[in-house]
Amino acid sequence: MAPRVGKIAGPASIVTDGARRSVVLRWGPQQGLRREARGSEMWFKATASTTGGRFSLMERTLPPGGRMPSAHRHVGNDEAYFVLDGTVEFRIGDEVFDGGPGTFVLVAAGEGHTFGNTSIEPARLLVLHAPALDAYFEELERLWAPPEPPEHAAEAALMARHGMEPA
């Protein structure tokens, strides 16, 4: 049986050494904190709570022909992508290109961008945000939970609350 949305699935261990806390996590495929929105499945491997807010990392599956987020920029977050499977279309500034397995893309804070799967096969990638942005995806999941997609204004307001602005 698949884990419930928003629940942690898989092995994890927390190691402490007295005054300071260090976290050791081990997640396999489709393990971690699961989120779902816009038809994408996201498995957070690292969150603000496990990295002291320094970064968040997710394994994300994009459905074929899935919806791209509106072009946006992160005011205070760098974002990195590493394509694992399939083909992902990236739109960074005025550049549009496809990335296949092994492609790495780093988008500096303030740079307009979007991405999505425009192919006929699923695509899978790692997405890193620094500092952590997993709280945004928690809210995004709730926003997209009803059967009908949310209004654009509601999604734009959510993005603004988390330091994103239209590009």
N, C-alpha and C positions, 0 to 999 in steps of 0.2 A: 504494500500500500504506500502511495506517495505521501511525503510529509505535507502537513498543512502549510498554506501560504503564511509567511512571516514567522515560521518556526525554525529552530536550529535542528539540523539532522546531521549525524555523523559523529566521529570521535573527536574529542577535544580534551586537552589537559592543561591545567594552569599550574605553574610552578612559582613558588615564592621563596625568597631568601631573606627573611627578616624584614628590615626596614623598607626595601624596595620590592616592587612586584614586577615580575616579568611573566610574559605569557608565551607559552609554546602551543601553537595550534597545528593540527594536522588534519587536512580535509582531502577527501578523494573527489572524483567527479560527482557532480550533483549532490554535494554535501556543503554544509555551511548554513548561513541564514538565507532562506529562500524568499525572494520577492518576485512579483509578477506585475507588469504594466505594459500597455500598448502592444500586447501580444508577445512581449519578450519575457523570457524566464531568466532571472538573475540569482546567482548563488554568491553571496558575499562571503569571501574567505577571510577578510580583515575589515573591521569596522572601527569607528571612532573609539568605541569602548575598549578595543583590544590594542590600539596603536597610540593611545593618548591623544587622539585627534589628528595625528600627523598625516595619515592617509587612510583611504579605504580601497579595497580591491575586490572586484567581482568577476566571476565567469558568467558571461552573458550569451544567451542564445537568441538570435534574431530570426524570426520566421521569414520564409520566402516572401518577397514583395511587401515586407512589413512597413509600417508607418515610420517615417523619419521624424525626429523631434524638430521643432521649428529651429531655424538657424539662430544660434545664440552665442554669447560669450560669457565666460566665468570671470567675474571681477577679481576674485582672489584665489582661484583654483587653477592649477595646471591639471591637464588630463592626458593620460597616455593610453594607447590602444595597442594590443598585440593580437593579431588574427591567428586563431588556432585552426579553424576549418572554414571552408566556403570562401565566399567573396563578399567584401564589405565595400560599399561606395562611401568615400570620404569627400566632404566639401569643406575645405579649409580656406578661408578668405575667398579669393577668386579662382582657386585651383580645385578641380574635380578629378578624382582618380580612384581606381579600384585597388584594393589590397587583398591579396590572397594569403594562404598560410605562411607564417613567418614575417609578415609585414608588421613593422613597428611604426607608430605615428605618435609624436609628442605635440600637443597643442598647448602653447603657453597661455597663461592667464591673459584675458583681454582680446584674444584672437577669435574672430567669428568662425563658427563651424557647425556642422551637423554630420550625421552618418546614418547608414541604414543598409539593409540587404535588399538590393533591387534584383537579385537573381531568382532562380526557380528552386534553389536548394537552401536548406537552413545554413546559417553561418554562426560560428561561435568565436568569441574573442574574450580576452582579458581586458578590463577597464580599470585604470587606477586614477584616483582623484587625490590630489595633495593641495591643501589639507583635506581631511575626510569629508565625504558628501553623502554618506549612507542615509542620513536623516531625511534628505530630499527624496530618496527612493522609497522610504517608508511612507511618506505622505503621498507620493505619486501613486503607489499601490492602492492606497485608500481612495484616491481621486478616481482611478480607473476601475474600481471594484464593481460599480453598477453595470448592468448590461449595456447601457448606452454610453458612448464616449462623452467625456466632460466637455463643457463649453470651452472654447479657446481662452476666454478671459479668465476662467478659473485656473487653467494650467499656467497662463502667463503670470498670474498673481503668485502661484506656488513657486515658479521659477524666481521671481523677484525676491521672495522671502529667503531664498537660499543663494543670493548673490549672483543671479544670472540675469542678463538683459538681452533683448532682441539684437540680432546682428544685422 
